Amino acid sequence: MRDLLDDHWQTLLALVLLAGFALSEAAGGGSFYISLSTRVAILAIAGIGLNIALGYGGMVSFGHAAFFGLGGYAAGVAVHHAFEGSNFLDGPIAVSGSGELLTGLVAAGVTGLAAALFIGVFSLRTSGIYFIMITLAFAQMLYYFAISFPTYGGEDGLPLYSRATLLGLDLSGDMTYFTVCYLVLVTAVILSALITGSRFGAVLNGLRENETRMIAIGFHPFRYRLTAFMVSAAMTAVAGALYVHLDGFVSPSNMSWHRSGDLIVIVILGGVARTPGPIFGAAALIAMETVLGDFTERWQFFLGLVLLGIVLFARGGLSGLLDRAAAALGLGPLGKQPDSEKDRARDRRQPGEVRDA
């Protein structure tokens, strides 16, 4: 098993670099790179959520945009009704809107859990390409429902005229909102580490490595995978809620397959089944979009080349490259070579691939 110290020092490095980047921009009186740092933090949270399902659970979901978008709608609709002074529901129990960020995040997480329970019950009865396609199908159904539902803007989306507050704190400042998103990111990192380091995480790892053996010793794959899928969806939905407040706009495009592709790219770029991977992956994706986008509209071509290189030559992603760089410099944790033969063998396996017993 990979030494956890590898992930610990890399996670700390990623968090320090992200905070330092935003603080340096704030010290210079700018705001553009603070917004970029906030976007990195939010997409990293979504990537951490997907990594629980894809990296640790071996469930290659191409429909996580559904949870990202639903979380955005849950938070955005709450603020929309609070701004209008109207109720979300007028039935036997009136449900009003809320301009409180915590309420929006809780609503997003609950919505993500409920959607994942429904989708997971059906999709987790399949595997491989069938699982990929059924998660994509559910996400696209929700996307087309969103663009055809006029109450909340339909295809035009839903503009937010004010950013939510946090316990009375005004979040309109760029650095203030970055700080909130950064704290949520730190919380997501800690939760991910606790999950993967627990007995539950060990069972997930075992199911990814050899499902037949885990069944033989008495574990039920469906229960564990459904739980992991729901936790993953809730975390991704919370990221979606934070994202709409950054943009000030609830867009149905956040539920399209393009967003699912972005999240998978983030996980692969950073390193599958690595705690700091989504942070590095989100930073790399935003950096390429920002820098290369200034030179060409076809910057995705170069992103494709980078992905191809990682898939062919560096399955550990950016985290794996840092492992090898640290080992080459003699900076590996406890003087150990992080890039062991066992780690290279695991990196060569695709997510969800079953190893021979």
C-alpha positions in Angstrom: 0.0 0.0 0.0 1.3 3.5 -0.9 2.9 5.2 2.1 0.3 7.8 3.3 3.2 10.2 4.0 3.5 10.6 0.3 0.0 12.0 0.1 0.4 14.0 3.2 3.3 16.2 2.2 1.9 16.6 -1.3 -1.5 17.7 0.0 0.1 20.2 2.3 2.2 21.5 -0.5 -0.9 21.9 -2.8 -2.9 23.7 -0.1 0.0 26.1 0.7 0.7 26.9 -2.9 -3.0 27.6 -3.6 -3.3 29.9 -0.5 0.0 31.6 -1.3 -1.1 32.3 -4.9 -4.3 34.0 -3.7 -2.6 35.9 -0.9 0.1 37.2 -3.2 -2.6 38.6 -5.6 -4.5 40.2 -2.7 -1.3 41.8 -1.4 -0.9 43.4 -4.9 -4.4 44.7 -4.8 -5.6 42.5 -7.7 -8.6 40.2 -7.9 -8.4 38.2 -11.1 -6.1 35.5 -9.8 -8.0 35.4 -6.5 -11.1 34.4 -8.6 -9.0 31.8 -10.4 -7.8 30.4 -7.1 -11.4 30.2 -5.9 -12.3 28.3 -9.0 -9.4 25.9 -8.5 -10.6 25.3 -4.9 -14.2 24.6 -6.0 -13.3 22.3 -8.8 -10.8 20.5 -6.5 -13.7 19.8 -4.1 -15.7 18.3 -6.9 -12.6 16.4 -8.1 -12.2 15.0 -4.5 -15.8 13.9 -4.6 -15.4 12.1 -7.9 -12.1 10.6 -6.8 -13.9 8.8 -3.9 -16.0 7.0 -6.5 -13.6 6.7 -9.4 -10.2 6.4 -7.7 -11.0 4.6 -4.5 -14.2 2.8 -5.5 -13.3 2.0 -9.1 -16.6 3.4 -10.3 -15.9 5.4 -13.5 -18.8 7.8 -13.4 -19.4 10.0 -16.5 -22.4 11.6 -14.9 -21.1 13.5 -11.9 -22.0 16.8 -13.6 -25.6 15.9 -12.6 -24.7 16.3 -8.9 -22.6 19.4 -9.6 -25.5 21.0 -11.4 -28.1 19.9 -8.9 -26.1 21.3 -6.1 -25.9 24.6 -8.0 -29.6 24.7 -8.6 -30.4 23.8 -4.9 -28.2 26.7 -3.7 -29.2 29.1 -6.5 -33.0 28.5 -6.1 -32.7 29.2 -2.4 -31.1 32.6 -3.0 -33.5 33.4 -5.8 -36.6 32.9 -3.6 -34.9 34.8 -0.8 -34.3 37.7 -3.1 -37.9 37.7 -4.4 -39.3 37.1 -0.9 -41.3 34.1 -2.2 -41.6 30.5 -1.0 -40.1 27.5 -2.7 -43.1 25.5 -1.7 -46.5 26.7 -0.6 -47.9 23.3 0.3 -48.9 22.0 3.7 -45.4 23.0 4.9 -44.2 26.3 3.5 -40.5 26.3 2.5 -39.0 29.7 2.0 -35.9 30.8 0.2 -32.6 31.5 2.1 -29.7 33.9 1.5 -27.6 31.9 4.0 -24.7 30.0 2.4 -24.8 27.2 5.0 -28.4 26.5 4.1 -27.6 26.4 0.4 -24.7 24.0 1.1 -26.8 21.7 3.2 -29.6 21.8 0.6 -27.0 21.0 -2.1 -25.6 18.1 -0.1 -29.0 16.6 0.6 -30.0 17.0 -3.0 -26.8 15.2 -4.1 -27.4 12.4 -1.7 -31.0 11.9 -2.8 -30.1 12.0 -6.5 -27.2 9.6 -6.0 -29.4 7.1 -4.1 -31.8 7.0 -7.0 -29.2 6.9 -9.7 -27.0 4.5 -7.8 -29.7 1.9 -7.2 -30.0 1.5 -11.0 -26.5 2.2 -12.2 -24.6 0.2 -9.7 -26.3 -3.0 -10.9 -24.1 -2.6 -13.9 -20.3 -2.3 -14.4 -17.7 -1.3 -16.9 -18.9 0.5 -20.0 -22.5 0.0 -19.0 -22.0 1.9 -15.7 -20.3 4.7 -17.6 -23.2 5.0 -20.1 -26.0 4.8 -17.6 -24.5 7.5 -15.4 -24.1 9.6 -18.5 -27.7 8.9 -19.5 -29.0 10.1 -16.1 -26.9 13.2 -16.2 -28.1 14.1 -19.7 -31.8 13.5 -18.8 -31.4 16.0 -15.9 -29.6 18.4 -18.2 -32.4 18.4 -20.8 -35.0 18.7 -18.0 -33.2 21.8 -16.7 -33.1 23.5 -20.1 -36.8 22.8 -20.7 -38.0 23.9 -17.2 -38.9 27.6 -17.6 -39.6 28.3 -13.9 -35.9 28.8 -13.2 -34.7 30.2 -16.5 -34.7 27.1 -18.7 -31.9 27.2 -21.2 -31.0 30.8 -20.2 -30.2 29.8 -16.7 -30.9 31.7 -13.5 -29.0 34.9 -12.6 -28.3 35.6 -8.9 -28.5 39.2 -7.9 -26.7 38.8 -4.6 -24.2 36.4 -3.1 -25.3 34.5 -0.1 -24.0 35.5 3.4 -22.4 33.2 5.9 -23.7 33.7 9.5 -24.2 37.4 8.7 -20.8 37.8 7.1 -20.8 39.6 3.7 -19.2 37.3 1.1 -19.1 39.8 -1.8 -15.4 40.3 -1.4 -13.2 38.1 -3.6 -10.7 37.2 -0.8 -13.5 36.6 1.7 -15.2 34.1 -0.6 -11.9 32.4 -1.5 -11.3 31.9 2.2 -14.7 30.2 2.6 -14.1 28.0 -0.4 -10.6 27.2 0.8 -11.9 26.1 4.2 -14.5 23.9 2.5 -11.6 22.4 0.4 -9.6 21.7 3.5 -12.6 20.0 5.1 -13.1 17.9 1.9 -9.5 16.9 2.0 -9.7 15.8 5.7 -13.0 13.9 5.0 -11.4 12.1 2.0 -8.3 11.1 4.1 -10.5 9.9 6.9 -12.7 7.8 4.5 -9.8 6.3 2.6 -7.9 5.5 5.8 -10.8 3.8 7.5 -12.1 0.3 7.4 -14.7 1.5 4.9 -11.9 2.8 2.6 -10.0 -0.5 2.9 -13.1 -2.4 1.8 -13.6 0.0 -1.2 -9.9 -0.5 -2.1 -10.4 -4.3 -1.9 -13.5 -4.2 -4.1 -11.6 -2.2 -6.7 -8.6 -4.6 -6.6 -10.4 -7.9 -6.5 -14.2 -8.0 -6.1 -14.5 -11.8 -6.2 -12.2 -12.2 -3.2 -14.0 -9.6 -1.2 -17.4 -11.3 -1.9 -15.8 -14.6 -0.8 -14.8 -13.2 2.6 -18.3 -11.8 3.2 -18.5 -8.2 2.0 -21.4 -7.0 -0.1 -20.1 -4.7 -2.9 -23.5 -3.0 -3.6 -23.8 -1.5 -0.1 -20.3 -0.2 0.0 -20.3 1.2 -3.5 -23.7 2.8 -3.1 -22.5 4.5 0.1 -19.3 5.7 -1.6 -21.3 6.9 -4.6 -23.6 8.9 -2.4 -20.8 10.5 -0.4 -19.0 11.3 -3.6 -22.2 12.9 -5.1 -22.8 15.0 -1.9 -19.3 16.4 -2.0 -19.6 17.2 -5.7 -23.0 18.9 -5.2 -21.5 21.1 -2.4 -18.9 22.2 -4.9 -21.6 23.0 -7.4 -23.3 25.2 -4.8 -20.1 27.1 -4.2 -19.6 27.5 -8.0 -22.8 29.3 -8.7 -22.0 31.9 -6.1 -18.7 32.5 -7.7 -20.3 33.0 -11.1 -23.4 34.7 -9.8 -25.3 32.5 -12.2 -27.0 29.1 -12.2 -26.2 27.6 -15.6 -27.7 24.3 -16.9 -24.4 23.8 -18.8 -23.0 22.7 -15.4 -25.1 19.5 -15.8 -23.9 18.7 -19.3 -21.4 15.9 -20.2 -18.7 18.5 -20.8 -18.6 19.2 -17.0 -18.4 15.5 -16.3 -15.4 15.3 -18.7 -13.7 18.2 -16.9 -14.0 16.5 -13.5 -12.6 13.2 -14.9 -9.7 15.2 -16.5 -9.0 16.8 -13.2 -8.8 13.5 -11.4 -6.6 11.9 -14.1 -4.3 14.9 -14.4 -3.7 15.1 -10.7 -3.5 11.4 -10.0 -6.2 8.8 -9.6 -6.7 7.6 -6.0 -4.4 10.3 -4.6 -5.6 12.7 -2.0 -3.8 15.8 -3.4 -4.5 14.7 -7.0 -7.7 16.8 -7.6 -6.0 19.9 -6.3 -3.1 19.6 -8.7 -5.5 18.5 -11.5 -7.8 21.5 -11.0 -4.9 23.9 -10.9 -3.4 22.4 -14.0 -6.7 22.5 -15.9 -7.4 26.1 -15.0 -3.8 27.1 -15.7 -3.9 25.6 -19.2 -7.3 27.1 -19.9 -6.1 30.6 -18.8 -2.6 30.6 -20.3 -3.1 28.7 -23.5 -6.6 30.2 -24.0 -4.9 33.6 -24.5 -3.1 32.2 -27.5 -5.6 29.9 -29.2 -9.2 28.9 -28.9 -8.1 25.3 -29.5 -6.2 25.0 -26.2 -8.0 21.7 -25.6 -5.8 20.2 -28.2 -2.8 20.7 -26.0 -4.7 19.5 -23.0 -5.4 16.3 -25.0 -1.6 15.9 -25.6 -0.9 16.3 -21.9 -3.6 13.7 -21.0 -2.2 11.3 -23.6 1.3 11.7 -22.1 0.0 11.0 -18.6 -2.0 8.0 -19.6 0.9 6.5 -21.6 3.8 7.4 -19.4 2.7 8.7 -16.0 -0.4 6.9 -14.8 0.2 8.4 -11.4 -0.5 11.9 -12.8 1.1 15.0 -11.3 1.2 13.4 -7.9 3.2 10.5 -9.3 5.6 12.8 -11.0 6.2 14.6 -7.8 6.8 11.3 -6.1 9.5 10.5 -8.6 11.0 14.0 -8.4 11.2 13.8 -4.7 12.8 10.4 -4.8 15.4 11.6 -7.4 16.3 14.5 -5.1 16.5 12.3 -2.0 13.5 14.0 -0.5 11.1 11.0 -0.4 9.4 10.5 3.0 11.6 8.7 5.5 14.2 8.3 2.7 12.1 5.7 0.9 11.6 5.6 -2.8 7.9 6.5 -3.4 7.9 5.1 -6.9 8.2 1.5 -5.9 7.6 -1.4 -8.2 4.2 -2.1 -6.5 3.1 1.6 -7.0 4.1 1.5 -10.7 2.1 -1.7 -11.1 -1.0 -0.1 -9.5 -0.6 3.0 -11.6 -0.6 0.8 -14.8 -4.0 -0.5 -13.9 -7.0 1.3 -15.1 -9.6 2.5 -12.5 -11.9 -0.3 -11.8 -9.7 -3.0 -13.3 -9.7 -6.2 -11.3 -6.4 -7.8 -10.5 -5.9 -11.5 -10.7 -6.4 -13.4 -7.5 
